[in-house]
C-alpha cells in the first residue's frame, strides 16, 4: 500500500506512502478498540494479538523515523517537521475517526 500511495503522489521527497499506511492503521485500531470496549467481546490476549501484532506489523513507525531522519539529513527541515506533525495530528484524528465510527455503528 505504501508503494502504491507513494507512486500516486508522485513525490520524491515526502513519504506520503508511510503516512497513509500509518493513518489507516490508526483508523483501524481506533475502530477495533472502541468496538472491543463497547462489546467487551475480546480478551486481553486477543486484543494484544490484533493491536500489537497485526496492526503493529502493518504500520511502519520505524520507516517513519528513518524517513524523517533522511529528510533532516538532506536539509529538508520543513518537510521533516511536516512529516512529524502530520503523523501525530492525522494519526490521532484517525484513531478518533475509528472510535467515532464504531460508536455510531454499534451504540
C-alpha positions as CSV (number, residue, x, y, z in Angstrom):
1,X,0.0,0.0,0.0
2,X,2.8,2.4,0.9
3,X,4.5,2.0,-2.5
4,X,1.2,2.5,-4.3
5,X,0.3,5.7,-2.5
6,X,3.8,7.0,-2.9
7,X,3.6,6.3,-6.6
8,X,0.2,8.1,-6.8
9,X,1.6,11.1,-5.0
10,X,4.4,11.5,-7.5
11,X,6.5,12.9,-4.6
12,X,10.2,12.0,-4.5
13,X,10.8,13.9,-1.2
14,X,7.8,13.5,1.1
15,X,6.9,9.9,2.4
16,X,3.2,10.0,1.6
17,X,3.0,6.2,1.4
18,X,4.2,5.7,5.0
19,X,1.9,8.4,6.2
20,X,-1.1,6.7,4.5
21,X,-0.3,3.3,6.0
22,X,0.1,4.7,9.5
23,X,-3.1,6.8,9.3
24,X,-5.1,3.8,8.0
25,X,-3.6,1.7,10.9
26,X,-4.8,4.4,13.4
27,X,-8.3,4.4,12.0
28,X,-8.5,0.6,12.2
29,X,-7.1,0.5,15.7
30,X,-9.5,3.2,16.9
31,X,-12.4,1.3,15.3
32,X,-11.4,-2.0,16.9
33,X,-10.6,-0.6,20.3
34,X,-14.0,1.1,20.6
35,X,-15.7,-2.0,19.3
36,X,-13.9,-4.1,21.9
37,X,-14.8,-1.6,24.6
38,X,-18.4,-1.4,23.6
39,X,-18.9,-5.2,23.1
40,X,-16.4,-6.5,25.6
41,X,-16.1,-9.3,23.1
42,X,-12.4,-10.0,23.1
43,X,-9.9,-11.0,25.7
44,X,-6.7,-9.1,26.5
45,X,-4.6,-11.6,24.7
46,X,-6.7,-11.3,21.5
47,X,-6.6,-7.5,21.8
48,X,-2.8,-7.6,22.1
49,X,-2.6,-10.0,19.1
50,X,-4.6,-7.7,16.9
51,X,-3.4,-4.3,18.1
52,X,0.3,-5.0,18.8
53,X,0.8,-7.9,16.5
54,X,-1.2,-7.4,13.3
55,X,-1.6,-3.6,13.3
56,X,1.9,-3.1,14.8
57,X,3.2,-5.1,11.9
58,X,1.1,-3.2,9.3
59,X,2.0,0.3,10.5
60,X,5.5,1.5,10.0
61,X,6.8,3.6,12.9
62,X,10.4,2.6,12.1
63,X,10.0,3.7,8.5
64,X,8.5,7.0,9.7
65,X,11.5,7.6,12.0
66,X,14.0,6.7,9.2
67,X,12.3,8.8,6.6
68,X,12.2,11.8,9.0
69,X,15.9,11.4,9.7
70,X,16.6,11.3,6.0
71,X,14.7,14.5,5.5
72,X,16.6,16.1,8.3
73,X,19.9,14.8,6.9
74,X,19.0,16.2,3.5
75,X,18.4,19.7,5.0
76,X,14.6,19.4,4.5
77,X,13.6,20.8,7.9
78,X,10.2,21.9,6.9
79,X,9.3,18.5,5.3
80,X,10.7,16.7,8.3
81,X,8.6,18.8,10.7
82,X,5.6,18.3,8.4
83,X,6.1,14.6,8.5
84,X,6.2,14.5,12.3
85,X,3.2,16.8,12.7
86,X,1.3,15.0,10.0
87,X,1.8,11.6,11.6
88,X,0.9,12.8,15.1
89,X,-2.1,15.0,14.2
90,X,-3.5,12.9,11.4
91,X,-2.8,9.7,13.4
92,X,-4.8,10.9,16.4
93,X,-7.5,12.1,14.1
94,X,-7.6,8.7,12.5
95,X,-8.0,7.0,15.9
96,X,-10.8,9.4,16.8
97,X,-12.5,8.7,13.4
98,X,-12.2,4.9,14.1
99,X,-13.6,5.3,17.6
100,X,-16.5,7.5,16.4
101,X,-17.4,5.2,13.5
102,X,-17.5,2.1,15.8
103,X,-19.6,4.1,18.4
104,X,-22.1,5.3,15.8
105,X,-22.5,1.8,14.2
106,X,-22.8,-0.3,17.4
107,X,-24.1,2.0,20.1
